[in-house]
């Protein structure tokens, strides 16, 4: 999956439609919703970014599979952050034995205990 980076995509989506009759003069303020989607970026074109949440059969590239595939219109994308795994990290432990990431900068961890760093790049809409 080297050619499909793990990313977090922030993008604008429509809101739930209003399901009842309303006077046009009293419509509520309508705004899009900002959404964050995490997954592997499998396609990035002028028109669409395709992200998948699950991948399988990675040992054999010809048999690789994906599910949770989502197409996001590129014009809706606010930013893309590439997530990378750091190899070595020193983490302090707080007074109750929990990891203290207060000084770790722009990173987070997953259950394996290794951090995931993010690199933000702004997309032009």
Beta strands, then each sheet from edge to edge (+ up, - down):
strand 1: 6-13
strand 2: 33-44
strand 3: 48-56
strand 4: 65-73
strand 5: 77-85
strand 6: 92-93
strand 7: 99-100
strand 8: 107-109
strand 9: 115-122
sheet 1: 4+ 3- 2+ 1- 5+ 9- 8+
sheet 2: 6+ 7-
end
